[in-house]
């Protein structure tokens, strides 16, 4: 069954709890979510634990709030990262 947001592209640049939860709900409704994380750091919630997911460095909190997402790390303060982000945003419906 198609979700209400099938075909909607979302760039999720949020972190910690409120923003990731909102984007997760959009993903649950069928949106295509691309999560942008800080290069070298990722989302702060990845390291907030315990508990951690066995075999990973990810906290259960991070995994719980970021299902239905693809993740990429970018340093958009640098020209190359900024160019990638601009291309992604140009093809997105929601930022």
C-alpha positions in Angstrom: 0.0 0.0 0.0 1.3 3.4 -0.9 1.9 5.9 1.9 0.4 9.4 2.0 3.8 10.9 1.3 5.0 8.5 -1.4 7.2 10.3 -3.9 8.0 13.2 -1.5 11.8 13.8 -1.1 12.9 15.2 2.3 16.4 16.4 3.3 16.7 16.0 7.1 19.4 18.2 8.6 18.0 17.9 12.1 19.6 16.3 15.1 18.9 14.9 18.6 15.2 14.3 19.1 12.4 16.6 17.8 13.5 17.1 14.2 14.6 13.4 13.6 11.2 12.3 15.0 9.3 14.6 12.6 11.3 13.3 9.6 10.9 9.7 10.8 7.1 10.2 10.8 7.3 11.5 7.2 9.3 8.4 6.4 6.7 6.2 8.0 4.2 7.8 5.7 6.3 6.9 2.6 8.5 9.9 2.1 12.1 9.4 0.9 14.3 10.7 3.7 18.0 11.7 3.3 19.5 12.5 6.6 22.5 14.8 6.4 25.0 14.4 9.3 28.1 16.4 10.2 31.2 14.8 8.7 33.3 13.3 11.4 30.7 13.6 14.1 27.3 12.5 12.9 24.2 13.1 14.9 24.9 13.8 18.6 22.2 11.2 19.4 24.4 8.4 18.0 26.7 8.5 21.0 24.0 9.1 23.7 23.7 5.8 25.7 23.7 3.2 26.9 22.0 1.3 25.6 23.9 0.8 22.4 22.9 -1.5 19.5 25.1 -4.6 19.8 27.9 -4.7 17.2 27.6 -0.9 16.4 28.5 2.4 17.9 24.9 3.6 17.6 22.7 4.3 20.6 19.3 2.7 20.8 17.9 6.3 20.9 19.5 7.2 17.5 18.2 4.0 15.8 14.7 4.5 17.3 14.4 8.0 15.9 16.0 7.5 12.5 14.3 4.5 10.8 13.3 4.8 7.2 16.2 7.1 6.4 19.3 7.0 4.3 22.3 8.9 5.9 25.2 10.8 4.4 27.9 12.8 6.2 28.8 16.1 4.6 31.0 19.0 5.6 28.9 21.7 3.9 31.3 24.4 5.2 33.6 23.3 2.4 32.9 24.0 -1.3 32.6 20.3 -2.3 30.2 19.5 0.5 28.2 22.7 -0.1 27.8 21.8 -3.8 26.6 18.3 -2.9 24.0 19.7 -0.5 22.8 22.2 -3.1 22.2 19.5 -5.6 20.4 17.4 -3.1 18.2 20.3 -2.0 17.4 21.2 -5.7 15.8 17.8 -6.0 14.0 17.8 -2.7 10.4 18.8 -1.8 11.2 19.4 1.9 14.2 20.7 3.7 
